[in-house]
Amino acid sequence: MKPKILVTRAVFPEIIELLSGHFEVESNQADEVYGEQELRRRLQGKDGLFSNPTDRVSAELLAGAPGLKAVCNMAVGYNNIDVAAATAAGVMVTNTPDVLNETTADLGWALLMAAARRVTESEHYLRGGLWKKWSYDGFLGADVYGSTLGIVGMGRIGQAIARRSIGFDMKVVYHNRSRLSAEQEAYANNAQYLSKEELLRSADHVVLVLPYSPASHHTIGAAELALMKPTATLVNIARGGIVDDAALIDALKKGTIAAAGLDVFENEPAFNPGFLELKNVALTPHIGSASRPTRMAMASTAAKNLIAAMSGAVPPNLLNPEVLAKRGGHV
């Protein structure tokens, strides 16, 4: 008898076909967003979960699914999953690192350019029929070429963003939990390590690429925004909650900083409506990894993790290897 799994959101048909070769699959191609109670109901009798960032996998949910062996998240981030609770319950947790680095870096760069050069604001102006003449001071923005790029969170995506800055002859400064090696710094456009405060004071454009955790909650709030240049831009392609959105809205209104580009928000998709009242912000609905090849690679990676977990192998992207000891060394 095949193991039973739940796929919580719509996914490429090719992935459902792949999974169906190994499992009895309950899929959600209607793409409903399950609340925790519905998710708990559908997990009854399931051995594996193919999850998405919209799924909250809590300790309570895990306690209600005692047969569950693996939760395989179709994302690099996993703050939607209580990994400690999963480990305590003997449940493997995986993610999909690496496959989305370059695509997400592309989107970060697009938002940086859009915010700095007022692309969104000027497009709305044009579409609104307001463009009647050229003017010397029309939509003056910030230069990107030759400026200083600050990256907070210098993992693989942060380094990919830094490499893109070479063509813009930018100086790169970064802050990270730990400093990169000299070789990594050189590869990332000779990036210079700074404290967070030094970075915020010196950078013309700040890009956030750090993972979300309770420790990184509101890494950027009113005090941090006040350190930034009034001409600076802020880009968040990491996770909602890293920025205090209310403080950012206030800073954008007051001109504390010039502009922002945001792909992620607190409480998304129910984000703060104050952003919609602002002209100096470029907004996208969490599309950092949204190219077909990348999303397919993410789905395929999550599927391969689940297949490995259910077949007795160690999943390639296991986040809690200590669970193996709890399971007696066996998957």
Buried (B, 14 or more C-beta within 10 A) or exposed (E): EEBBBBBBBBBBEEBBEBBEEBBBBBBBEEEEEBEBEEBBEBBEEBBBBBBBBBBBBBEEBBEBBEEBBBBBBBBBBBBBBBBEBBBBBBBBBBBBBEBBBBBBBBBBBBBBBBBBBBBBBBEEBEEEEEEEEEEEEEEEBBEBEEBBBBBBBBBBBBBBBBBBBEEBEBBBBBBBEEEBEEEEBEBBBEBBBBEBEBBBBBBBBBBBBBBBEEEBBBBBBBEBBEBBBEBBBBBBBBBBBBBBBBBBBBBBEEEBBBBBBBBBBBEBEEBBEBBEEBEBBBBBEBBBBBBEEBBBBBBBBBBBBBBBBBEEEBBEBBBBEEBBEEEEEEB
